[in-house]
Amino acid sequence: MSIREMAAVLRRRWYVIVPAILLSLLAALHLYRSVPVAYQSQSSVALLDSSAAAKLPPAFGNPISNAGGALVVTADVLIRTLSGADAARDLHSLGVTDPYTVGFAANTSGPLLTLTVTGTDRAKVLEETNTLTAFAGEQLNALQAAAKVQPAYMVQTAPVVLPQTPVPQLKSRYQQVLGVLILGVGGGFVLSFVVDALLAARRRRRERSAADSGGPGRAGRRRSRGRHVDATALLTGYLALAFFIPSNLTLPGLGGVGTPANVFALLALFWYLATWLTGRIRPAPGTRLPRVAMWLLAVSVLASYVANAGRGSVRKELLGADRGLIALLVWVSLVVLVSAGIQDRARLDVLLRRAVVMGTIVAAVGFYDFFTATNIADSISIPGLSSSVPQITTLDRGAFTRPRSTTAQPLEFGGMLALLLPFAVQQAFDPVRRHLRAWRRWGPVALMGGALPLTVSRTSIIGALIVILVMVPRWKPQRRWTAIGVLVGAVACFKVIIPGLIGTITALFASFLTNSDSSTQARTVKYSAIVPYLDERPLAGRGLGTFIPELYFFTDNQYMLTLAEMGLLGLVALLFLFLTGIHQGGAIRRLAVDESDRELGQAFFASALVALVVSATFDALSFPMFAGMFFLTIAAGGSYLGFIRRAAPKPRSVEFPCLPAGQQPPSPSPRPSPAPAPVR
């Protein structure tokens, strides 16, 4: 459906879209006038060590001051205490009835706390902030007194920023008004196409009945002069925005899910709904599996959202749950557009080639970042977008700068390249592309595969090894031994061109195996720390997007994060999604009739297995570029499987002994010649 056709539908059904817009405007105006303005006041408190504990360690009997050897741990204990239910009950009795938050001050690494109170009464908010500031000091003294700390060794609080004059928070008000407008206009848009589809169906029934009775009917539909926009064109726009705009740049207030690529994917979902409702597109047969997997994931996300609404969540958790729903809509959009929106296999091939080409450009930018020890994405500034990850800097490991290109983190950079590398290899061997020059076929493989070790991370190396172990053994011996020789030569080149890189990577795995790596130990500790949250809500979790590091901690493991946010139901849905990708790759290889399609199935198998394994090394779905490429490849596997199944030869049966039209009978195998009769 073209833009001209969509505008024509809205013009014909003006009596639906216009009232919806007017009602949304009236509702937004009423909301703007009726919702009171929220005011916010802040104060900052620093923790000061006692004069006695300022001497050389030990800390002279103060367990809180010595918990970890720094007052940052003491501050964390105080934050958790003030955020608890008992402290909230005590503050309510003191008159603090408005929502409040306590956390570490932004852009600081010391024991500096920020206390925030939000309410609708300016004078009351200021009074409550003073009460909360004084209560923080009293609570710290009570904790130390309960631990029988002598007064001379007690940690003290000192206000460094007095309670500020409450300032109006108009941003949340405007967000609510904008949400009502978007809901009203979007609902009117969808309803217009629903009405148009129903009336068109009724008109077709009347025309059929008129034709059956011999009455005059319409000669036919008027041909559209607009250029048709298909799902591949829209997904190409999504890929361009996802790859070439740094994934940390987002729309203000939406967090990590507010990237321009995600917003574009949501708009593309409206296009699909309009095209589907008017009967212009229908999901192809045999492509249902990825959509079923997404349905299970959506059920688990919605269940976790309801569970989050039923518990005492703070404002940041509520906003995180809303962002989780937005992320779910983006993932659903990608899966639906690829698996149900692309009706031609040639267009699906075009989409995968474009994804590989754009991923190659991102890998080339990673080479630049590595050898110049900079990050080119830091110099990209787009008006209207802000960074969702504060203070992104270049990360170092050993003597090397870890590139991240246009991604938010080197782990996302390596994981995304490992997802696309199997398809780059498959396209390089594709007989259809043999007429191209060697650098055009093998350039993506060299750049993507070469950029993986530059991240100096175990995730990237594990992803590369999975691709090698899955794809190489399936090749013919000549190609297999050639590939092994090329890999050995590539390792030797890295050792010569970048001295110390191979040794650093080897040391990473050696420290992991001996459990002497600090990052590995930190992750192992977090595995046990997630158990209390799982015990609290084992089935549905706390809500997708609510396990915020500012309130809790980094999990560095997608499975642990899923258990905390969506419970066992979410973990089962996520594993089913991974296994769906693996099954689709194996089914494509099993049903394919030529070697090119078999290698394509193996590429899907390797990509899904990479996602399954590397998700245990970082919180993969929290990064928009990796998540987008993962769901796109899962949906592409389902779409390819549908094409392969429809093209596969149909077996004969008792009911249908004849071959279908266009299918050639198999060549008969030569019969053995009869044995000569024995001579008597």
C-alpha positions in Angstrom: 0.0 0.0 0.0 1.4 3.4 -1.0 1.2 6.6 1.0 -1.3 7.9 -1.6 -3.6 5.0 -0.9 -3.4 5.4 2.8 -4.2 9.0 2.5 -7.2 8.1 0.3 -8.5 5.7 2.9 -8.3 8.4 5.6 -9.9 10.9 3.3 -12.8 8.5 2.6 -13.3 7.7 6.3 -13.0 11.3 7.5 -16.0 10.7 9.7 -13.9 8.3 11.8 -10.5 9.9 11.9 -11.7 13.5 12.5 -13.9 12.8 15.5 -11.1 10.6 17.0 -8.7 13.5 16.6 -11.1 16.0 18.1 -11.9 13.7 21.0 -8.2 13.2 21.7 -7.6 17.0 21.6 -10.5 17.6 24.0 -9.2 14.8 26.3 -5.7 16.2 26.2 -6.9 19.7 27.0 -9.0 18.4 29.9 -6.0 16.4 31.2 -3.8 19.5 30.9 -6.2 21.6 33.0 -7.2 19.0 35.5 -3.9 17.3 36.3 -2.1 19.4 38.9 1.5 20.5 38.3 4.1 18.3 40.2 6.9 20.1 42.1 10.2 18.5 43.0 12.7 19.4 45.6 16.2 17.8 46.2 18.9 17.8 48.8 22.3 16.1 48.9 23.9 14.5 51.9 27.5 13.3 52.3 28.7 10.6 54.7 31.7 11.5 56.8 33.8 9.0 58.6 34.4 9.4 62.3 37.7 10.9 63.5 38.5 7.6 65.3 37.9 5.5 62.1 40.0 7.9 60.1 43.1 6.2 61.6 44.8 3.2 60.1 42.6 0.1 59.7 41.1 -1.9 61.3 38.0 0.4 61.7 38.0 0.0 65.4 34.7 -2.0 65.8 32.5 -0.1 63.3 31.1 -2.9 61.1 29.2 -0.5 58.8 32.2 1.7 58.1 34.3 -1.4 57.4 31.8 -3.1 55.2 33.8 -3.3 52.1 36.5 -0.9 53.1 34.7 2.3 51.8 31.8 4.5 52.9 30.2 3.8 49.5 29.0 0.5 51.0 27.7 2.4 54.0 25.8 4.7 51.7 24.3 1.8 49.9 23.1 0.3 53.2 21.5 3.6 54.1 19.8 3.9 50.7 18.3 0.4 51.0 17.1 1.2 54.5 15.4 4.5 53.5 13.8 2.8 50.5 12.3 0.0 52.7 8.7 -0.3 53.8 9.5 0.4 57.5 11.2 3.7 56.7 8.3 4.7 54.4 5.9 4.0 57.3 7.9 6.0 59.7 8.2 8.9 57.3 4.5 8.8 56.7 3.9 9.3 60.4 6.2 12.3 60.2 4.2 13.9 57.4 6.1 12.7 54.3 3.1 11.5 52.3 4.4 12.3 48.8 6.6 10.0 46.8 10.3 10.2 47.5 13.5 8.6 46.2 16.9 8.1 47.7 19.9 7.2 45.6 23.5 8.0 44.8 24.2 11.4 43.4 24.7 11.5 39.6 28.2 11.6 38.2 29.9 10.7 41.5 31.7 7.7 42.9 31.8 8.8 46.5 29.3 8.4 49.4 27.1 11.3 48.2 23.3 10.8 48.4 20.5 12.7 46.6 17.1 12.9 48.4 14.2 13.8 46.1 10.5 14.5 47.0 7.8 15.0 44.4 4.3 16.4 45.1 1.7 18.9 44.0 1.9 21.3 47.0 5.1 23.5 46.7 5.3 24.4 50.4 4.6 20.9 51.5 7.2 19.4 49.2 9.9 21.7 50.7 8.9 20.8 54.2 8.9 17.0 53.4 12.4 17.4 51.9 13.7 18.9 55.1 12.0 16.1 57.1 13.6 13.4 54.8 17.0 15.0 55.1 16.9 15.0 58.9 15.4 11.4 58.9 18.4 10.1 56.9 20.8 11.1 59.6 18.7 9.7 62.3 18.3 6.4 60.5 22.0 6.1 60.0 22.6 6.7 63.7 19.9 4.1 64.5 21.6 1.5 62.3 24.9 2.0 64.0 23.4 2.0 67.5 21.7 -1.3 66.7 25.1 -2.6 65.7 26.5 -1.4 69.1 28.9 1.1 67.5 30.5 3.4 70.0 29.5 7.1 69.4 33.1 8.0 68.7 33.3 5.7 65.8 29.9 6.5 64.2 29.7 7.7 60.6 28.0 11.0 60.4 25.8 12.7 57.7 26.5 16.3 56.5 24.1 18.1 54.2 26.1 19.5 51.3 23.1 20.8 49.3 20.3 22.1 51.4 16.7 21.4 50.4 16.1 23.3 47.2 13.1 25.4 46.3 10.6 23.1 44.6 10.6 23.5 40.8 7.6 22.5 38.6 8.0 19.2 36.7 6.1 20.0 33.5 7.8 17.2 31.5 5.7 14.4 33.0 2.6 16.5 32.4 3.4 17.0 28.8 4.2 13.3 28.4 0.7 12.4 29.7 -0.9 14.9 27.3 1.2 13.6 24.4 0.3 10.0 25.3 -3.4 10.8 25.2 -3.0 12.5 21.8 -1.0 9.5 20.4 -3.5 7.0 21.7 -6.5 9.0 20.2 -4.9 9.6 16.8 -3.5 6.0 16.6 -6.9 4.6 17.6 -8.6 6.7 15.0 -6.1 5.7 12.4 -6.6 2.0 13.0 -10.4 2.3 13.3 -10.5 4.1 9.9 -8.9 1.2 8.1 -11.1 -1.3 10.0 -14.2 0.5 8.8 -12.8 0.8 5.3 -12.1 -3.0 5.3 -15.6 -3.9 6.6 -17.3 -1.6 4.0 -15.1 -3.0 1.2 -16.0 -6.5 2.2 -19.7 -5.7 2.1 -19.3 -4.0 -1.3 -17.6 -7.0 -2.7 -20.4 -9.3 -1.4 -23.0 -7.0 -3.1 -21.0 -7.1 -6.4 -20.8 -10.9 -6.3 -24.5 -11.2 -5.7 -25.2 -8.7 -8.5 -23.0 -10.6 -10.8 -24.7 -13.9 -9.9 -28.1 -12.3 -10.6 -26.9 -10.8 -13.9 -27.1 -7.2 -12.7 -24.5 -4.6 -13.6 -21.4 -4.5 -11.5 -18.4 -2.3 -11.3 -15.9 -2.9 -14.0 -13.0 -3.1 -11.6 -10.9 -1.1 -9.1 -9.2 2.0 -10.1 -5.6 1.5 -10.4 -3.4 3.3 -8.0 -0.8 5.7 -9.4 1.3 5.8 -6.2 4.4 3.9 -5.8 3.9 0.9 -3.5 6.0 0.7 -0.3 6.7 -2.8 0.8 8.0 -4.3 4.1 11.5 -4.6 2.7 11.7 -0.9 2.0 10.5 0.0 5.5 12.9 -2.5 7.2 15.7 -1.0 5.2 14.9 2.3 6.7 14.9 0.7 10.1 18.3 -0.9 9.5 19.8 2.4 8.3 18.6 4.2 11.5 19.7 1.4 13.7 23.2 1.0 12.3 24.2 4.6 11.5 22.7 6.5 14.5 24.5 5.6 17.7 22.2 3.4 19.8 22.8 5.5 22.9 21.1 8.6 21.2 17.4 8.5 22.1 14.4 10.7 22.3 14.2 12.4 25.7 12.1 10.6 28.3 12.0 7.2 26.5 15.3 5.8 27.8 17.1 3.1 25.8 14.0 2.2 23.8 13.5 5.6 22.3 16.0 5.3 19.5 15.0 6.7 16.1 15.1 3.2 14.7 12.6 1.9 17.3 10.2 4.8 16.7 10.4 4.1 13.0 9.6 0.4 13.6 6.5 1.5 15.6 5.3 3.6 12.7 6.0 0.7 10.3 3.7 -1.4 12.5 0.9 1.0 11.8 1.6 0.6 8.0 1.3 -3.1 8.3 -1.9 -2.9 10.3 -3.4 -0.6 7.6 -2.2 -2.8 4.8 -3.5 -6.0 6.5 -6.9 -4.5 7.5 -7.6 -3.4 3.9 -6.8 -6.9 2.6 -3.7 -5.9 0.7 -1.4 -8.4 2.5 -1.9 -11.7 4.1 0.7 -13.7 6.1 2.2 -16.4 3.9 1.6 -20.0 4.8 4.2 -21.8 6.9 5.6 -18.6 8.6 3.6 -18.8 11.9 6.2 -20.2 14.2 8.2 -16.9 15.0 4.9 -15.1 15.6 3.7 -17.9 18.0 7.0 -17.5 19.8 6.5 -13.7 20.0 2.9 -14.3 21.3 4.3 -16.4 24.2 6.9 -13.7 25.0 4.2 -11.0 24.8 2.0 -13.0 27.3 4.9 -13.2 29.7 5.7 -9.5 29.4 2.1 -8.5 30.0 1.9 -10.8 33.0 5.0 -9.2 34.5 3.5 -5.8 33.8 0.4 -6.7 35.8 2.6 -8.1 38.5 4.5 -4.9 38.7 1.3 -2.8 38.9 0.2 -4.9 41.9 3.3 -4.3 44.1 4.7 -1.1 45.7 6.9 0.1 42.8 8.7 3.3 42.8 8.3 5.8 40.0 11.4 4.7 38.1 10.2 1.1 38.1 6.8 2.2 36.7 8.5 4.2 33.9 10.7 1.2 33.2 7.7 -1.1 32.9 6.1 1.3 30.4 9.4 1.3 28.4 9.3 -2.5 28.5 5.9 -2.4 26.7 7.3 -0.1 24.1 10.3 -2.4 23.5 7.8 -5.3 23.2 5.9 -3.4 20.5 9.1 -2.8 18.6 10.1 -6.5 18.7 6.6 -7.5 17.6 6.8 -5.0 14.7 10.0 -6.5 13.5 8.8 -10.0 13.7 5.5 -9.3 12.0 7.0 -7.1 9.2 9.6 -9.7 8.3 7.6 -13.0 8.7 4.2 -11.8 7.5 5.0 -8.6 5.5 7.5 -9.9 3.0 5.7 -12.0 0.3 8.6 -12.4 -2.2 11.8 -14.4 -1.4 13.8 -12.1 -3.6 12.9 -9.2 -1.4 13.9 -11.1 1.6 17.3 -11.9 0.1 17.7 -8.1 -0.6 16.9 -7.4 3.1 19.5 -9.8 4.4 22.2 -8.5 1.9 21.5 -4.9 3.0 21.8 -6.0 6.7 25.2 -7.5 6.0 26.4 -4.5 4.0 25.4 -2.1 6.8 26.9 -4.3 9.5 30.1 -4.3 7.5 30.2 -0.5 7.6 29.7 -0.6 11.4 32.6 -3.1 11.6 34.8 -0.8 9.5 34.0 2.1 12.0 35.1 -0.3 14.8 38.5 -0.7 13.1 38.9 3.1 13.0 38.0 3.3 16.7 40.5 0.6 17.6 43.5 2.0 15.8 42.9 5.6 16.7 41.9 4.9 20.3 38.8 7.1 20.0 35.1 6.6 19.4 33.6 8.2 16.3 30.1 8.0 17.8 31.1 10.5 20.5 31.4 13.2 17.9 27.9 12.6 16.5 25.3 15.0 17.9 21.7 15.1 16.5 19.3 17.9 17.6 16.4 16.5 19.6 18.3 13.4 20.8 20.1 12.9 24.0 22.3 10.1 25.3 20.5 7.5 27.4 23.8 6.2 28.8 25.5 9.0 30.7 29.3 9.5 30.4 30.0 7.0 27.7 33.7 6.8 27.3 36.2 4.6 25.5 36.8 1.4 27.4 40.3 -0.1 27.7 41.4 -3.6 28.4 45.1 -4.1 28.8 46.9 -1.8 26.3 44.0 -1.8 23.8 41.0 0.4 23.3 37.8 -1.6 23.0 35.8 -0.2 20.0 32.0 0.1 20.1 31.4 1.8 16.8 27.8 3.1 16.7 26.7 0.7 19.5 26.3 1.6 23.1 28.9 -0.9 24.4 31.7 -3.1 23.1 29.7 -6.2 24.1 26.8 -5.1 22.0 29.2 -4.4 19.1 30.7 -7.9 19.3 27.4 -9.7 19.8 25.7 -7.9 16.9 28.6 -8.8 14.5 28.5 -12.4 15.6 24.8 -12.6 14.7 25.4 -11.3 11.2 28.7 -13.1 10.5 27.1 -16.4 9.4 25.0 -14.6 6.8 28.1 -12.8 5.4 29.8 -16.2 5.0 26.8 -17.7 3.3 26.5 -14.8 0.9 30.2 -15.1 0.0 29.7 -18.7 -1.0 26.3 -18.1 -2.7 26.6 -19.2 -6.4 24.2 -16.3 -7.4 26.9 -13.8 -6.3 29.9 -15.5 -7.9 30.0 -13.0 -10.7 30.9 -10.3 -8.2 34.5 -9.5 -7.5 36.2 -11.2 -4.6 36.5 -8.1 -2.4 32.8 -7.5 -2.6 32.0 -11.1 -1.5 34.7 -11.6 1.1 35.1 -8.0 2.3 32.1 -8.3 4.8 33.5 -11.6 6.1 37.0 -10.1 6.7 35.7 -6.9 8.3 33.1 -8.5 10.6 35.3 -11.5 11.5 38.4 -9.2 12.0 36.5 -6.8 14.2 35.4 -9.4 16.7 38.8 -9.9 18.4 39.3 -6.1 18.5 36.7 -5.8 21.2 39.0 -7.8 23.6 36.0 -9.6 25.1 35.1 -13.2 25.7 31.7 -12.6 24.3 33.0 -11.8 20.8 35.5 -14.7 20.8 32.8 -17.2 21.9 30.4 -15.9 19.2 33.1 -16.3 16.6 34.0 -19.9 17.8 30.3 -20.9 17.6 30.0 -19.7 14.0 33.2 -21.6 13.1 32.2 -24.8 14.9 28.7 -24.8 13.4 29.4 -23.9 9.8 32.9 -25.3 9.0 32.2 -29.0 9.8 29.3 -29.0 7.4 31.5 -28.0 4.4 33.2 -30.2 2.0 36.7 -31.3 2.9 38.5 -29.0 0.4 36.6 -25.9 1.6 36.9 -27.0 5.2 40.7 -27.3 5.1 41.0 -24.1 3.2 39.0 -22.3 5.9 41.1 -23.8 8.7 44.2 -22.6 6.9 42.8 -19.1 6.5 41.9 -19.0 10.2 45.3 -20.0 11.3 46.8 -17.4 9.0 44.5 -14.7 10.4 45.6 -15.5 13.9 49.2 -15.2 12.9 48.5 -11.9 11.2 46.8 -10.5 14.3 49.8 -11.7 16.4 52.2 -9.8 14.0 50.2 -6.7 13.2 48.8 -6.1 16.7 51.3 -7.5 19.2 49.9 -8.6 22.5 46.2 -8.9 21.4 46.2 -12.7 21.2 48.0 -12.9 24.5 45.5 -10.6 26.2 42.5 -12.6 24.8 44.2 -15.9 25.9 44.8 -14.4 29.4 41.1 -13.5 29.6 40.0 -17.1 29.1 42.8 -18.4 31.4 41.6 -16.1 34.2 38.0 -17.3 33.6 38.9 -20.9 33.8 40.9 -20.4 37.0 38.2 -18.1 38.5 40.8 -15.4 39.1 39.2 -12.7 36.9 37.5 -9.9 38.9 34.7 -9.5 36.4 33.9 -13.2 36.5 33.9 -13.2 40.3 31.5 -10.1 40.3 29.1 -11.9 38.0 29.2 -15.1 40.1 28.3 -13.1 43.2 25.3 -11.6 41.3 23.9 -15.0 40.5 23.2 -15.6 44.2 22.0 -12.0 44.7 19.2 -12.5 42.2 17.7 -15.4 44.2 15.8 -13.2 46.8 14.0 -11.4 43.9 13.1 -14.7 42.2 11.8 -16.1 45.5 9.6 -13.0 45.9 7.9 -13.3 42.6 8.9 -16.6 40.9 6.3 -16.9 38.2 5.7 -13.5 36.6 8.6 -11.5 37.9 8.8 -7.8 38.7 8.1 -6.4 35.2 10.1 -6.0 32.1 12.5 -3.0 32.3 12.0 -2.6 36.1 15.3 -4.1 37.3 17.1 -0.8 36.9 20.8 -0.7 37.9 20.3 2.6 39.6 18.0 0.8 42.1 19.5 -2.7 42.0 22.6 -3.8 40.1 23.8 -5.0 36.7 23.2 -8.6 36.1 25.4 -9.0 33.0 23.3 -12.1 32.1 20.1 -12.0 30.1 18.8 -15.1 31.7 19.3 -13.8 35.2 17.7 -10.5 34.2 14.7 -12.3 32.7 14.2 -14.3 35.9 14.1 -11.1 37.9 11.9 -9.2 35.5 9.6 -11.8 34.0 10.0 -14.8 36.3 10.0 -18.5 35.2 7.3 -17.7 32.6 9.5 -15.2 30.9 12.5 -17.4 31.0 10.5 -20.3 29.3 9.3 -17.9 26.6 12.8 -16.6 26.0 14.3 -20.0 25.7 11.4 -21.0 23.3 12.3 -18.0 21.2 16.0 -19.1 21.0 15.0 -22.7 20.3 12.6 -21.5 17.6 15.5 -19.9 15.7 17.6 -23.1 16.1 14.8 -25.3 14.9 14.1 -23.0 11.9 17.7 -23.2 10.8 17.8 -27.0 11.0 14.4 -27.3 9.2 15.6 -25.1 6.3 18.7 -27.2 5.9 16.7 -30.4 6.1 14.1 -29.4 3.5 16.4 -27.5 1.1 16.9 -29.0 -2.3 20.1 -27.2 -3.2 23.4 -26.5 -1.4 22.9 -22.8 -1.3 19.7 -23.1 0.8 21.3 -25.7 3.0 24.1 -23.3 3.8 21.5 -20.6 4.5 19.8 -22.9 7.0 23.1 -23.5 8.7 23.7 -19.7 8.9 20.3 -19.3 10.7 21.2 -22.2 13.0 24.6 -20.6 13.8 23.1 -17.1 14.4 20.4 -18.4 16.8 22.9 -20.5 18.7 25.2 -17.5 19.0 22.3 -15.5 20.6 21.5 -18.4 22.9 25.0 -18.6 24.3 26.2 -15.0 24.4 23.0 -14.0 26.2 24.6 -15.6 29.2 27.5 -13.2 29.0 25.6 -9.8 29.0 22.1 -8.5 29.2 21.6 -8.8 25.5 18.0 -7.6 25.0 18.7 -4.4 26.9 20.8 -3.2 23.9 18.6 -1.9 21.1 20.9 -2.8 18.1 21.5 -6.4 19.2 17.9 -6.9 20.1 16.7 -5.6 16.8 19.1 -7.8 14.8 18.2 -10.8 16.9 14.4 -10.5 16.3 14.9 -9.6 12.6 17.0 -12.8 12.0 14.5 -15.0 14.0 11.7 -13.6 11.8 13.7 -14.0 8.6 14.3 -17.6 9.5 10.6 -18.2 9.8 9.9 -16.5 6.5 12.6 -18.5 4.7 11.3 -21.7 6.2 7.8 -20.9 4.7 9.3 -20.3 1.3 11.3 -23.6 1.5 8.3 -25.6 2.6 6.1 -24.2 -0.2 8.8 -25.0 -2.8 9.5 -28.5 -1.4 8.2 -31.5 -3.5 4.9 -32.8 -2.3 5.0 -36.6 -1.6 2.5 -38.9 -3.3 -0.3 -40.4 -1.3 -3.2 -42.8 -1.8 -5.6 -39.9 -2.2 -3.4 -38.0 -4.6 -1.3 -40.5 -6.6 -0.4 -38.0 -9.3 2.3 -35.4 -8.9 1.3 -31.8 -8.5 1.5 -29.6 -11.6 5.0 -28.5 -12.4 6.7 -31.2 -10.4 9.0 -33.5 -12.3 9.0 -37.2 -11.4 12.2 -38.5 -10.0 14.5 -40.1 -12.4 14.2 -43.9 -12.1 17.2 -45.7 -10.6 18.8 -48.2 -13.0 17.6 -51.7 -12.2 20.2 -54.4 -11.8 20.5 -56.7 -14.8 19.1 -60.2 -14.1 21.7 -62.8 -13.2 22.5 -65.3 -15.9 20.9 -68.7 -15.7 23.2 -71.4 -14.4 24.7 -73.7 -16.9 23.9 -77.3 -16.3 
